[in-house]
Every structure is written in C-alpha cells, then in structure tokens.
Amino acid sequence: MCSKAVVSEPAAAMPPAASHRPAPTSAPGTPSCPADRYGLPGKGRLAEGADADIAIVDPDRTWTVHAADSESTQEYTPFEGFELSAAVTDTFVRGNRVLTDGVVTGTPAGRYLARPY
C-alpha cells in the first residue's frame, strides 16, 4: 500500500557540510507507488519481467554541478557551482547499462507509455 507522501532527504541533495546523516539505501514504496497509482503494470518494481531503472550511488564521491556537463538540453541550472556529497556512478535502464563511472555509455532507449485511462 502506498502512503500519501514519500519524503526523503538524500545526502546527494545537500552540500557536504550539511550531510551528516547517511542516505537510506532505498525508500520503501518510492518506486512502486507512482506505478500503482497511475496503473502502470511492470513499472516500479525489481522483479523478473518488470522494467527497472537502477542508479548506483557512491556516497564518498563529491562533484560540482555545471550545466555544461549535463546531458540535458537545458542550458542552465539553479544549482550551478554547488558541490554535492554523493554521485551516481552507474545507471541501468531496463537492464541496460547507460551510465558507466559517470559517463553516458548507452543509447536513448525511451519508450512511449500509453495512458491507461
């Protein structure tokens, strides 16, 4: 069952000096709640046959935010110059590695999701 709100304070979202508490390894219910709420079967779960996106985070790696380093087409970020205390090192999308040691290595693999309503 999904709660009405999921609130988390990941260390990656805070400057190093403010991140005295360790980030949780996962937030229970976080991935499955939106999938359940919007009727998206096969989403939001780590299970055989389900689409799953997984991010591996190194809590000891610091990095500085720069819009120019982003894969986004947006040319700015309000977080420009912020030093963050954790970094995503690897990402898997539906079982395919798309980020390796912080470098995009995969090809775009998005799929259109028809609304179930």
C-alpha positions in Angstrom: 0.0 0.0 0.0 1.3 3.5 -0.9 1.4 6.3 1.6 0.0 9.7 0.6 3.5 11.2 0.6 7.1 10.0 0.4 9.6 12.4 1.8 13.3 11.7 1.8 16.5 13.7 2.4 19.2 12.1 0.3 22.7 13.2 1.1 23.3 13.9 -2.6 20.9 16.8 -2.4 22.8 18.6 0.3 26.1 20.4 0.4 28.9 18.2 2.0 28.9 20.1 5.3 25.1 19.6 5.8 25.1 15.8 5.0 25.8 14.4 8.5 23.2 11.7 8.2 23.7 8.7 5.9 21.2 8.4 3.0 18.9 5.4 3.1 19.7 2.5 0.8 16.2 2.8 -0.6 13.0 4.5 0.2 10.3 1.8 0.8 7.4 2.3 -1.6 9.0 5.1 -3.5 9.2 3.3 -6.9 6.0 1.3 -6.8 3.7 4.0 -5.5 3.5 6.1 -8.7 3.3 3.0 -10.9 0.5 1.6 -8.8 -1.3 5.0 -8.6 -1.2 5.5 -12.4 -1.9 2.0 -13.4 1.4 1.2 -15.0 2.0 -2.6 -14.7 5.5 -3.8 -15.0 6.9 -0.5 -13.6 8.3 0.5 -10.2 9.5 -3.0 -9.1 12.6 -5.0 -9.2 11.1 -8.3 -10.4 11.6 -10.6 -13.3 9.9 -9.2 -16.4 9.4 -5.8 -14.9 11.1 -2.6 -16.3 13.5 -1.4 -13.7 15.9 1.6 -13.6 18.6 1.3 -11.1 21.1 4.0 -10.0 24.3 3.1 -8.2 25.5 5.9 -5.9 29.0 6.5 -4.4 28.3 8.4 -1.2 32.0 9.3 -0.9 32.4 10.9 -4.3 31.9 14.7 -4.4 31.2 16.6 -7.6 30.3 20.1 -8.6 27.2 20.9 -10.7 27.8 22.6 -14.0 25.1 22.9 -16.7 27.6 22.3 -19.4 28.3 18.8 -18.0 24.6 17.8 -18.2 23.1 15.6 -20.9 20.0 17.9 -20.7 19.3 20.4 -23.4 18.5 23.0 -20.8 21.4 25.4 -20.8 21.3 26.4 -17.1 20.8 25.1 -13.6 19.9 26.9 -10.5 22.5 24.6 -8.8 25.4 25.8 -10.9 28.6 25.6 -8.7 27.0 23.6 -5.9 29.4 20.9 -4.6 27.4 17.7 -3.8 28.4 15.0 -1.5 27.4 11.9 -3.5 27.4 10.9 -7.1 25.6 8.5 -9.4 28.3 6.3 -10.9 26.3 3.8 -12.9 22.8 3.6 -14.1 20.8 0.7 -15.6 17.6 1.2 -17.7 15.6 -1.9 -18.2 18.7 -4.0 -17.6 20.9 -2.0 -20.0 23.8 0.0 -18.6 23.5 3.6 -19.8 26.0 5.3 -17.4 29.4 3.8 -16.6 31.6 5.5 -14.0 29.7 8.8 -14.6 29.9 8.7 -18.4 26.9 8.2 -20.6 27.5 4.9 -22.5 24.1 3.8 -23.7 21.9 5.0 -26.5 18.5 6.6 -26.0 16.1 3.8 -25.1 12.9 5.6 -24.1 9.5 4.2 -24.9 6.1 5.8 -25.2 3.8 4.8 -22.4 0.2 5.0 -23.4 -2.1 6.3 -20.6 -4.2 3.5 -19.2 -7.2 5.9 -18.9 
